[in-house]
Amino acid sequence: MKIEILPDADAVAKAAAKAIATEARAAVAERGRFVMAVSGGKTPWQMLRALANEEVPWAGVHIVQVDERVAPVGDPDRNLTHLRESLLSHAPLPESQIYAMPVNENDLEAAANSYARTLEKIAGAPPVLDLVHLGLGADGHTASLIPGDAVLEITDRDVAITGIYQKRRRMTLTYPLLQRARKILWVATGAEKVEMLTRLCAGDVSIPAGRLRRDQDLLLADKPAGARLLDQ
C-alpha cells in the first residue's frame, strides 16, 4: 500500500481526483473504458467536483456505486443524490454512464442480483473494476461491510444486502468483487479515523476494512486521520 498524508481534506480531495484522472486515461487508452466504483462521504463529493477540473476521457468513463442506503430517490441519505450533484453538474459525463444501485425495488435480493448482472455487462464476467474508491468508518467498516453483519462472510456473490445499520439497510459490493479490482483508492479524513486508519495500514483483519488486499492500494489521508502514521 502506498500512503500519502496531506495537510487537509481539500488537499486529499484534489490528490484523489488527480489519481483517478491518471487511472482513467490509462484504462481508456489500454481497454477503451474506465469503470470506477464510488463510495459516499463529504470528502468524496469534493473529490468528484475536483475531478471535473482534471483531464478525463469522459466518454469512456463508467461510474458504479460501492454501496447505497435503502431510501427514496432524492433522499439526502442516498449516495446517488450527492454523486449526481457533485459530478453531473460539473463534468461532461453522460448520465447514462452512472449506474444506480436499484435500492427502491420491493425484492432487494433480486435487485442485488440485477445490479451484479449490470456490472457484468460493463466490466466483464466476472466483473473487474478498474478502480474502487473506498472510505473508512470510525468502526472499521468500508463500503457497507459492517462489523458483525452476515455480509462479511459472503464469498459467492458480488452484490448483497446488509442488515439495518444506522437505521437503514444497504446494498453493497462484497469482498469477492472488491478483491478483483485493479486498484483501490482509500480516502480517509478526520481525527475520528485515526485509530482505524492505523489498524488498516497494519493489516488488522479484525476490522472489515483490514480484510481487503493491499498490493494495489493508494491511501490518501489528511494529517488528523494520519497522525499516528506520521509518528511511526
Stockholm file with secondary structure:
# STOCKHOLM 1.0

chainA/1-232         MKIEILPDADAVAKAAAKAIATEARAAVAERGRFVMAVSGGKTPWQMLRALANEEVPWAGVHIVQVDERVAPVGDPDRNLTHLRESLLSHAPLPESQIYAMPVNENDLEAAANSYARTLEKIAGAPPVLDLVHLGLGADGHTASLIPGDAVLEITDRDVAITGIYQKRRRMTLTYPLLQRARKILWVATGAEKVEMLTRLCAGDVSIPAGRLRRDQDLLLADKPAGARLLDQ
#=GR chainA/1-232 SS CEEEEESSHHHHHHHHHHHHHHHHHHHHHHHSCEEEEECCSHHHHHHHHHHTTSCCCGGGEEEEESEEESCCTTCTTCHHHHHHHHHTTTSCCCGGGEECCCTTSSCHHHHHHHHHHHHHHHHTTTTCCSEEEECCCTTSCBTTBCTTCGGGGCCSCSEEECCCBTTBCEEEECHHHHHHCSCEEEEECSGGGHHHHHHHHTTCTTSGGGGSCCTTEEEEEETTTTHHHHHC
#=GC SS_cons         CEEEEESSHHHHHHHHHHHHHHHHHHHHHHHSCEEEEECCSHHHHHHHHHHTTSCCCGGGEEEEESEEESCCTTCTTCHHHHHHHHHTTTSCCCGGGEECCCTTSSCHHHHHHHHHHHHHHHHTTTTCCSEEEECCCTTSCBTTBCTTCGGGGCCSCSEEECCCBTTBCEEEECHHHHHHCSCEEEEECSGGGHHHHHHHHTTCTTSGGGGSCCTTEEEEEETTTTHHHHHC
//
